[in-house]
Amino acid sequence: MNRDININKIATEKEWDLIVIGGGASGLGVAIDACSRNLKVLLIEEFDFGKGTSSRSTKLVHGGVRYLKNGELSLVIEALKERGIMLNNAPHLVRNMSFIIPTYDWWDTPFYGIGLKVYDLMAGKLGLGPSQFLSKKETIEKIPNVNQDELNGGIIYHDGQFDDARMAISLAHTIEENGGTVINYLKWDSFIYEKNMVSGIKVTDQITQSSFEVKAKIVVNATGVFAEKIMRADEPKVKLKIKPSQGVHLVLDKSFLKSENAIMVPNTSDGRVLFAVPWHDVVVVGTTDTEVNTISIEPKASEQEIDFILSNAEKYMTRKPKRSDVKSVFTGLRPLISKENKSSKSLSRKHTIYKSQRGVYHLLGGKWTTYRKMGKDVLDLVESTESLPIEPSKTENLKIFGYKRDTSWSDSFHFYGSEKDVVMSMGSNKPLSDLLPITESQIIYAIRFEMALSIEDVLSRRTRCLLIDAKESISIAQEVARIMSSELNAEENWEEEQIQLFLALAKNYHL
Ligand SMILES: Cc1cc2nc3c(=O)[nH]c(=O)nc-3n(C[C@H](O)[C@H](O)[C@H](O)COP(=O)(O)OP(=O)(O)OC[C@H]3O[C@@H](n4cnc5c(N)ncnc54)[C@H](O)[C@@H]3O)c2cc1C
């Protein structure tokens, strides 16, 4: 992926078949499906790929056990199918993970156990393994740090886990492999209409500040929590609304869990679920579901949300996490579609597609796990309503860039899959820090092949350092800037500017 080449393509391409606005899970899903159907596709992203919610998820590829409780059977069945497809097509990025629900009431074990048997059945052939009841002894063996006071036993079940930002980058690569064009730091400004039908968009390059027009037969707005604003620019009186709901995660040292299994808490003090999941040698604990009025690309965790996670997590852990144990805090906004008088935790995670009167397709809602289906649904609608020659979707069997089976998840380069050797050949493979998995070779690869332009791109989404340990990321920022500026041949003050920008951002990731 090369940004300069792609920006030049815009200048020469007279008209695209399809433009996607938004480089998160939704937009990438649309672009990849459109490419698989042989359309000429451009995807633009205002910031970096995955910079929005799509790098801030709980990192689960799941049917969503808790949606069973809401009676959303069709959503669970759809997501379980997508879970299987995602695991098949990206085994270097998605893995089968065991989740344990520790039970403290005798009734909980059969209650949750039966629900999980239904979950297994719904997955059918794409199941990742049967759920099982665990005795108290077995539960402790599997999670040595589980709170043992009045522990009754547990249930183990299977779901998927992935690296969301790495998936986003790999999807961007896959789009390019399949003939599409992706550009980060290119912002949608407005729509262009001819005869009152959309015929393109105006954009601004966030790096050079130059603005230009891009023509297309089809335009898709897939901008997550930002989608309503863009939809209103197209159709001011539209009835659909996004109700953003904030979710916070805390990152702890792996010694708090001491297990390869995750804990799932089925009923927190506010009636939600909470996960403690091993990820990149740390434990991610979350999340919250807080309705918010402000939509920001960098949402901030509130004190209540932090306290809520710590107080609910400590009920299940022998070693009680304190604020000072938190290595990183990251926060995302769910793009939920609003229904009157419903709290955000009961709002559906199902997606909706709206084709406006002036022909713009707006994709709203959804979840990471169903990104492919969301994209396919948009293109199926395009196929049924436009007079474009469109082939059937091929994404069900489309391997994601770097596809490789049997990668070892203890290898910090595993998410590159088949590209690992290329990455390693870029420079030194000695980690820059004892606490973080990042090397000079990864930084150079990120710049040359993954369109990384800033320290943040490298530390937050090409590697996950900022989410793993925010303070340690700050301490290596200078070295990262040095390697980057030499590779980019940057001007004298670039390093200092970049460090200041990164420090301002990173202070929101530690307590
Ligand atoms: C706390 C939390 C935990 C979650 N956990 C899970 C999970 O474990 N599993 C799961 O399946 N799902 C999960 N989800 C849901 C999932 O993460 C989201 O549904 C998904 O990431 C949303 O993707 P998106 O592309 O719609 O939005 P985003 O990722 O926000 O992408 C939208 C993009 O549009 C860009 N954009 C905005 N305006 C413009 C413009 N003018 N021009 C160009 N680009 C623009 C933004 O910069 C942004 O990158 C979670 C969500 C949250 C909040």
The ligand as an ORCA input file, in Angstrom:
! r2SCAN-3c Opt
* xyz 0 1
  C     -16.288     -0.715     23.585
  C     -16.654     -1.496     22.370
  C     -16.379     -2.852     22.306
  C     -16.724     -3.579     21.180
  N     -16.374     -4.885     21.114
  C     -16.681     -5.610     20.020
  C     -16.255     -6.952     19.928
  O     -15.579     -7.485     20.811
  N     -16.604     -7.643     18.821
  C     -17.352     -7.086     17.813
  O     -17.675     -7.788     16.858
  N     -17.723     -5.792     17.855
  C     -17.397     -5.042     18.928
  N     -17.744     -3.721     18.994
  C     -18.421     -3.113     17.849
  C     -17.430     -2.749     16.744
  O     -16.195     -2.384     17.264
  C     -18.008     -1.614     15.923
  O     -19.304     -1.939     15.514
  C     -17.182     -1.343     14.666
  O     -15.823     -1.237     14.971
  C     -17.669     -0.063     14.019
  O     -16.974      0.100     12.820
  P     -17.330      1.307     11.864
  O     -16.499      1.146     10.664
  O     -18.799      1.362     11.678
  O     -16.933      2.593     12.702
  P     -15.477      3.186     12.955
  O     -14.509      2.140     13.300
  O     -15.627      4.284     13.937
  O     -15.054      3.742     11.547
  C     -15.643      4.885     10.992
  C     -14.535      5.651     10.308
  O     -15.090      6.704      9.536
  C     -14.122      7.728      9.529
  N     -14.731      9.004      9.147
  C     -15.578      9.771      9.867
  N     -15.858     10.905      9.206
  C     -15.185     10.852      8.027
  C     -15.058     11.740      6.924
  N     -15.653     12.943      6.921
  N     -14.268     11.376      5.887
  C     -13.629     10.179      5.885
  N     -13.709      9.306      6.924
  C     -14.476      9.632      7.987
  C     -13.617      7.755     10.975
  O     -12.392      8.409     11.060
  C     -13.574      6.283     11.309
  O     -12.293      5.726     11.163
  C     -17.382     -2.951     20.099
  C     -17.656     -1.585     20.164
  C     -17.278     -0.863     21.278
  C     -17.537      0.605     21.325
*
